[in-house]
Amino acid sequence: MAFNTIQFQHGMSVPEFIERFGTEEQCAEAVKAMALHTTRSEAVVAHEAHA
């Protein structure tokens, strides 16, 4: 069987994604945080502060 690189990408897992963005409210908060901050690292820090 061939090695499928799509299956081995770096990043968050599906359960982690669902935990962070699984509800409409969680998703909206993440979008707001990204819109308010100029860099991804600032948005991640803001998201973690609300977690």
HELIX and SHEET records of a PDB file:
HELIX    1   1 THR A    5  PHE A    8  5                                   4    
HELIX    2   2 VAL A   14  PHE A   21  1                                   8    
HELIX    3   3 GLU A   24  LEU A   36  1                                  13    
HELIX    4   4 ARG A   40  HIS A   50  1                                  11    
END                                                                             
